[in-house]
């Protein structure tokens, strides 16, 4: 089925899907049965559910099908959605479609509406009118050209002038009370430009890695460093880029100074700093030389509890001109009220971002539309399907369940940030977040990757559900499904999608990622596919897609959320986790 156009309030044409046999077995009440999916039968069940009859948990699970997921992807990633960018006609059309689908599957509005307005500010540097100078007291130039530096302002000011501000090296810029770690030591850095190392301090004490070793924590994210600059009243923040510490090349950040940056249109939201930027490794080496050391020496200096901020001897002068514009978009929200008189006041949140990159008329070739089928029309379609399954239950979950289609994730996770800053009800009522972003498209695996699986008790809930699923293949004995953690921990995946805004507020969160142990070889090289399709106009539905794994993973996610929704105790962070203190504060512990 190919849906070329969507009209709000419209219906899908009737379609008969072929039977698709899936070699995954599900243990339910001790009985193992093989599923063969006939979509028409399941669609009839869905209609019955919408009619108020309700179905059992096992039948609700069976309503989660790859065919049902695919039909929403086809609509959301179609050309007429124009890439679903915030503040555009395509973005508005996508939001209206999602709201209609939420209503159609039986989800209720929140506080009388399916929409939550999100106000943003766009900031784009006027490059030809902006200048930057980094000079040592000796007169030496600290960088050679704009190809070694990228800079911009997030202050929401049209004009910024900084004159001879000291450049102060603050190491990793970390203040982590749970580790008794403080890189600032009370130093006065207000009005100065701070120079940060990327990632976490690589410190081992008594055989224990203080900051999770190769697994990046939020302290290692560049967003945290920029927030630290704002917190300390700094005039600016500059990141030192190395490919190992960032997990991507300098080319990824090189053009960020020329891009439009977004923030929430709220006082003190995010990081509002006069100057932000990145320098490349050779420039950092020149700065290190002036400090009578090397870049490796700077890393070694910062990897100590005794580290204190160091004046580099360099001074920063910049004139920045920025075009400011207001943008409004919207989150789409719906929910199911819980059945327990007391526990229904607590809320489980399913989330997926629906926005993408819009249209770029300057691209070469005929295709100018970033359709974003995998990122994240697919995740949004899963959100709708999960909502339909939850709404179909005859026995509602004890806790309430909210479904959040986030706006402006690609602009800096802003839709989910707005939702957490402006919640539709008290924030301490939200007890868990399950986020879906770019789920499985390459087929069935024997494993499921969960980012944050070792951070909260949600990981144990997921593992308990996964044990109910057995995997069989021609060359191996039937075995339980395996739950694995972040396949690329140094990339800090947990902090790069919407779940992190819930975590920063103290709410335990889990982010589902595709497994890697495929039962059948994928049709394409996955790494090459990701590299060529991620944030490119060719991110569209194609012959490489096999959503059987997505279907299975969403069934597991659904049952995990249902387990949490019906549990006697709310989820909590594992002791010592970086977000544990926020959870305690949220719940008055």
N, C-alpha and C positions, 0 to 999 in steps of 0.2 A: 504494500500500500504506500502510495506517495501522496502526502498532503501538501499541496502547493500554497494554500491560503487558509487563513483562519479568520473567522468572523466571531467577535465576542457573542457568546450565547449560542454559537453554532454547535452542531453535533458532528461526530465522525461518521463517514459512510460505513455501511455494514461491510465487514470483511470476514471471509472464512480463512483461517490460518491452517496450514498443514500440521499434522501431528509431529512433534519433535521429541524424540526419546532422549532422556538425559540420564546418564549412568551415575546418579547420585542417590544414595539411599538415606532415608530419614527414619530414625528410631522414634516412635511415638507410642508411649505406654508399653514399651517392650516389643512391639511389632515392627518388623522391618519391611518396607515396601518400596518397590521401584516406581518412580513417577514417569508417566507418559502424559505430556501436556496437550490437551485439546482445548484450544483457546475459547471456542464457542461455548463449551460447557462451563468454563470458568467465568466467562462474561455473563452467562445466565445466573451463576451464583452471585456475581457482583450486583446484578440488577435486583435479585432477591434481597440482598443485604440492604441496598438502598431503599427497598420497600419496607424495611424495618423488621424483617423476620430474624436476621442475625444468623451467624454461622459459628461453628466451633473454632478453636485456635488452629487446628490442623487444616480446616477448610480455608481459614483466613490466610494461612501460609501459602496454600496452593493458589490463591488469587494473585500472588506476586509472580508474574510471568514475564519472560523476556519480550514476548509479543506486545504485551500491554505497555511495558517500559518503552519499547521502540516507537510506538505510535506518537507518544508525546515528544520524543526526541526529534522526530520528523517535522513536527510543527515548530518547535522552539528553535531549531537550527535552520529552518527554511530561509531563503533569501529575503522574503518579505518582513522578517523580523530584524533585518538590517544589522545583525551583530549584537543586538540587545544592550547597547551602551547606555549608561545612566544619562538621564535628561534628554533622551532622544525619542522620536516617535516609535522606533523599534523597541526601545526599552519599555515604554509605556504599553505598547501592544503586548509584549511578553508578560508584563505584570497583570494586565487584564485577563490574558489567557489563563495564567496560573490561578488567579482568583476564581474564574469560572470553573476550572477543573476542581479546585478545592471544594467549591460548593456542590458540584455534580457528584463527587464521591462521598458526600455526606459529612464534611467537616464544617463546623460552625465558625462564624466570624468572631473576632476578639474585640470586646467592648463595642460591638455593633458594626465593625468594619473589617474587611479583609486586607485593608491597606494601612501601613504606617509610613507617613511622609518622612523622608530623610533629606535634610538640608546640607549642602556641601559648598565648599569654596574651591574654585579652580585657580591655580597659580602657574603662569607660564613666563619664564625668563625672556626678556627682550635681549637676545644675545648680542646684537650689534651695539647696544647701548650700555652693556655691562662689562666691567673690567675686574681683574683680580691680580694682586701682586703679593708674592711671598719672598721676603728679603731678609737676609741675616744682618746682624749689626755691622758686619764687615762689608756689607754691600753685595754679598754673593746672592745670586738669584736662586730660589729654592726649587724652581721647576722650569722646564724648557719650553713647553708649549701647551695649548689646551688639550692636546692628545694625551697628556700625562695627568690631567686633572679634569674633574667635572664638578660644577658647583651650581647652587641655586639657593633660593630663600623660601622658607616655609612660614614666614612671620605674618603673612597676609597683609603686608605693606607694599605699596606700589614702588617706593624708593627706599633702599637701605644703603647707608654709608658707614663703613668701618674704617678707622684710621689707625694704623700702627698698633693693632691689638696683639699682645703677646701670644705666641703659639706655645701652649703648654701640653707636654706629653703626660697623659693620665693613665697610661697602661691600658688595661682592659676596661677601666672605668666602672668597675663592679662594686656595688655595696650589697653584700649578701649576709644579713644578720644571722641566718641559720648556720652559716659557716664561719661566723666571726671574721668576715673578710671585708676590708674597706680600702679601696684604692685612693680615696681622697684625703683621708687622715686630717680632715678639718681645714684643708688648704683653701684659700680664698681664690676662687676661679671666676667669679662674676665679672662679666665684661671682657673676658679673654676667649680665645679660640682654642678649643680642646682637641687634641690629637689622640685618637683611639686606635687600639689594636682590635681586630675582629676576632670573634669566637670567645670561648671561656678560658680562664687561667688553667693551664695544664698542670695541675698540682696534685701530688700524691702524698698523703700523710698516713703513717702507720699502715701502709699497704692498701689504703683506700683512696680511690680517685675522688677528690673533693667535688668536682663539677662534672661527674659522669664520664670523664675521659673523652672518647670519640663521639659520645652522644651529646649533641649540642643542647644546652639549656637556654631559657629565655635570656639569661645574662649574656649569652654569646651572640644574640641577634643585633644587627645594626640598628633596628628600631629602638631597642633598649638603650643603646648608646646615645641616640638622638634625644630620647626622653630624659636621660641623665643630664645632658647639656641644658635642656630647658629647666629641669629641676634646680640646677645650680646657678641659673641666671647667666650662663655663658653667652657670649656674642655669637659663637659659632661652634660647629663640630665637624671635624674632618676625619674620615676613616682611612686607615692604611689598608690597601688591598694587596693580598697575596692570593693566588689561586688555591693553595691548600687551606688557608684559613676561611676563605669565602665559599669554597666548593664550586666556584664558577670563575670564568676568566674576567679580566678587566673590561673586555668588550661588552659584557652584560650591563655594567654600570656606566660605561663610558659616555653614552648618549643621554643619561638620565637628566643631566643638567638642561638639556634642550626640550625635555618632555614637559607636558602639563602635569603638575602635581596637585593632589586633592587632599582636603582635610574636611572634617565636619565643621559646619557653621555654628560652632559653639565656643564660648569663652574657654581658653586653656585646654582645648581638646588636642589629643595627640601630642605632637612636638612642634611648637611654634618657636622657631629659632631664626635669627636674622640670616645666618649663613650655614648651609650644609654642603658637604662635598665628600669626594673620594680622591685620593692620590694613588698613583701606581707604585710598584715596588722600587724601581730605580729612583724615583723622587724621594721616597722614604729613606733609601740608602744615603742620599745626599744630606738629608736632615740628620740622620744618625752620625754621619761623618763630622758634622758641626758640633755634635754632642760628644765627640771623641770616642765613638763606639761604632758598631755595625747594627744593621737591622736585627740580626740574630742576637746581638747584645741587648737590644731593646726588648726583644721577646724574653730573654733570660732575666733582665731586670724586673719586668712586670710579673714574672712567675713567682713572686715572693710575697709573703705576708708583710714584709718590711717595706715594700714599695711605697714611695711618695711621689706626687706629681713633680715633674722636672720642666723647667723653662728651657726650651730648645734653642733660644737665642734668635729665633726667627720672629718676624713681625708680619701681620696680615693687614693688607689694605684692600678694600673692595668697594666698588659702586655697583649696585644691583638695581635694575629696573624690571618690574614684574607687572604683567597684565593680570588683573583680578576679575573673576566673574563668579556669579552665584549660580548654582545648579541644584535642581530639586529632582529627586527620584523617589522610589518607595520600596520598602519591604512588603512582602505579601505574607500574611499570617492567618492561621486558622487553628482550631483546636477541638479536642474531644474532652469533655468534662469527665473526671474520674468518678468511680462508683462508690468509693468509701467516704463516709461523711467527714472524716478528718483528713485522710491522706489525699483527698482530691484537691486540697489546698496546695499540695506540692505538685510541681510540673516537670515533666520530662520534655526536653526540646529536641526535635529533629531539625536539622538545618542543611541547606544546600544553597549555594549562590547561583543565581540565574543570569547574572550580567555577563557580558563579554566585551570585546574590544571595538565593536561597531564597524564603521566603514572608513577606509583610508583612500581617498581619491588620488593620492600621489603615488600609489603603488604601480609598478609596471604591469603590463598585461591587462586582460579583461576583468579578472576577478578582483574586486576591491573590498569584498565583504568577509569579515572574520566571523564565520558561522558558529564557531565554538560548539560543535556537536559533542565532542568528548568533554570539553571544558566550558561550561558545565551543564549543557542542556541535558546530558545523560544523568547527572546527579540530581537535577531538578525533576526529571521524569521519575527517577527512583523515589524522590520525596513524595510526589503525587501518588505513586503506587503504594508506598508504605502507608500513606494516609487512608487510601481506599481499604487496604487490608485491616487497618486499625478500626475504621468506622464500621466495618462489616461484622465485627465481633458481637455475638449475642450477649456475652458477659464482658462488659466494659472493664478496662484496667482500673485498679484502685486509685492510682494517681492520674491526674490529668496529663494529656499529651498535646503539646503545641507543635505545629509545623510552620517553620520559618524559611521562606524563600528569600535569601539575602540579596540586597542590591549592592553594587559598588565594591565587590570583593576585589576585582582587578584594579581598583583605584586605591587599594590599601586597606582592605577588610573593613570598609567604612559602614556598610549596612549592618553588619553584626555588632560593630562598635556602637552605632547609634542605638540599636535594640537594647544593648546592655546598659548604656548610659541613660536611656529613656525607656525603661521597661514598661509594658502595659499593666504590670502589677508588681508588687514588692519583689526585689531581686532575690531575697532569701527564700522565696517560694520555688525558685528554679533549682532543681537538685541534680540534674544531669543534662549533658548535651551529647548528641550523636550526630556527627557531621559527615556528609557525603560529598566528595569532590573528586571528579575523574575516576569513577570506579572501573571495574574490570571490563575490558572489551575484547580480550584475546582468547576466551574460552575457559573451560573448567580447570581448576587447580586443586591439588590436595591440601593446600594451605590457604590461609587468609591472613593478610597483614593488617595489623591494627596499630596505628600510631598513637602512643600514649598507653599501651596495654599494661606497662609496668608502673604507671604513675598513680593510678587510683584503683579502687575496688571494682570499677567497671571492667577491668581486664579479667578478673576472676569470673565475673558474670558471662563475659563473652566466651571464655574457655569452657565453662560449664555447658553452654549451649552448643558450642562446636563439637563437644564430645558426643552429642546426639546424632551427628552426621558422619556417616561412614563413606569412605571413598573406595571404589572398586575399579580396577583396570585389568586389562588382559595379561599384563606382565607382572602384576603384584597382588599380594594378598589384601583382602579388604582391611581397611584401617580407619581409625578415627581421623577426622579433619584436624590439621595442626594449626595452631595460632602462633604467628611470629610477630616480632616487633618491627621497628622501622628498618627497611632494607638499606637505607642510606642515612645512618644516624647523624653523620657530620653535617648533613644538609639542613638539619633543624626543621624537618617537615612539620612537626607539631605546631610550630610557631608561624607557619606560612599559609594557613587557611583559617576559616572563621572560628574554629573551635578555640583558638587561643584567646579571643576576647572573652569567652565564657570562663576559661581557665584563669585569666588575670583577675576576674571578679570573684574567684574562689569556687567556681562551679566545676566539678569533675567532668571531663570531656574525653571523647574517644573519636578518632578519625579513621575511617576505613580506607584501606589501600589495597590494590590488587596483589594477590599472591603471585608467586614466581614458579611454583612446581606444577607445570602444566601436564595434564593427562594426555593431551595430544599436542604435537608441535604447533605453535601458532603459525598463521599463514605468512607472517612477516617477521623480520628482525625487530624486536620490541624497542631496543635502544635507538635504532635508526629511525623507527616510526615516530617515537617520542620527539627526537631531535628535529625531525622534518615537519612535524604537524603541530607541536605545541606553540600556541600563540601565532599560528600561521593561517592564511586564508584557506588552506586545504584541510583544515580540521572539520571534516564533514563525514557523514555516514558513508562507508565504503565496504568493499568486499572483504576487507581484513577483519571486520567486526564479527565477533561471536559472543552474544550476550548470555550464553548459558551460565557462565561463571558469575556474571553480574546478578542474574536471577537467584542463584544459590546464595551468594554473599548477602543480598538484600533480605533473603529469608532468615539467614542467621542474625543479621542486624535487627530485624523485626522482633524475633523471639528474645534476643538479648534485652531490647528495650522493654518488652512485655514483662520479662523476668524482673527487671529493675522497678518497673511501674507497680508490680504486685508484691515487692519485698517488704518485710516489716521495718527494715532500717534503710535510711537514705544512703547513697554512695558517699564516700569520702576519699580524700587523697591518702596515699601511702605516707606514713610518718617520715618526716624529713624532706618531703617534696617541696619544691620552690613555691608552690601555691597553697601549701597547707595553712599558713598564717592567715591568708585571705579567707579561706573556708571557715576558720575558727572565728574570725571577726564577723563574717557574714551571719553565722549562726550563734553568736554570743557564747562560744565555747571557751 
